């Protein structure tokens, strides 16, 4: 039977292909972002009214108060105590050293950025700073597989830079204060260089050969997080190897797709259209990767690229939100894990800062409305159950995001209190992005 119909089927198939090729050949070629956008438009969110300054400040104060209330007696934030029998792989004790150091760094960043001058806030910062200077240098990888320490090194650099700026702003720039912070920053830079993947960039698991120089597969978002920290350190005058910077940029670009969605890791290049690698799956990654590349001088990341991905984030926010608070990583649609929620919004707030001042308010309003609606009754925010680290780190990221939603004059008043990421004055050029279908 097969022999009877196969030649006919083959002939029909060849005629169909020829017909399709003829139709395509007769169509004018579509080139540039405009033609692509007509076929696959970027979803645009509806504008919203911003919350009142009083409501925004109340949410910020509630978040700061939560961080004050949960600070551990030794000055750190977070612990491994609230295990629920379903936590992520975390070999002891190294994984928890990394989790605690990274969480503490984020909480310090949030408290310093808040500009809250209450004595209890300043005491909490001092205690947290003392803990980090005493214990941050001890963070290493937990074992051959778990490299969670890279998060602590990256956020540690950023927190230490803010400590340094705070000390200078308080005229407490004595050698006794300055030198420990400077040495700690230099150490964390060395640690990122030490734990860089042999492929360039950084990953948080090494399932390959577990070498002294990790053979981890770099993930774009981990690499972008570390790259941003190193670029900030270099801008502050610290020596960072250009080779490390360049290899990180190359690692991110290897995972960048034409529409500025990003593969989950370098290994995903073999299946770039899996759900996790589509725009909906990239909502929590594209913000940080776009920011890192832009800070490194990549002129392809224009204002329009940032706008397109901010629009995607708010118009398609359900794809991130539906993974929020789910206990199993990547169990949600498009492979979204809960811990990308506040992480993605934090870096989106930094992308908003990169836009011209006139274009920021609509995104600040959307960000503030969204986050205010998700604050817990105790003042916290959280997105993924992770021992006892999730509420402190989620709250810290939400607080830092909301700080960037304040009115422009309030942001200007606070700018002298902390080290921030400078907005680049780059003209907006037509985007070469190829946005995916609206279903994403």
Buried (B, 14 or more C-beta within 10 A) or exposed (E): EEEEEEEEEEEEEEEEEEEEEEEEEEEEEEEEBEEBBEEBEBBEBEEBEBBEEEEBBBBBBBBBBBBBEBBBEEBBBBBBEBEEEEBBEBBEEBBBBBBBBBBBBBBBBBBBBBBBEEEEBBEBBEBBBEBBBBBBBEBBBBEBBBBBBBBBBBBBBBBBBBBBBBBBBEEEEEEEBBEBBBEBBBBBBEBBBBBBBBBBBBBBBBEBEBEEEBBBBBBBBBBBBBBBBBBBBBBBEBEBBEEBBEBBBBBBBBBBBEBBBBBBBBBBEEEEEBBBBBBBBBBBBBBBBBBBBBBBEBEBBBBBBBBBBBBBBBBBBEBBBBBBEBBEBBEBEBBBBBBBBBBBBBBBBBBBBBBEEEBBBBBBBBBBBBBBEBBBEEBBBBBBBBBBBBBBBBBBBBBBBBBBBBEEEBBEEBEEBBBBBEBEEBEBEEBBBBBBEEEB
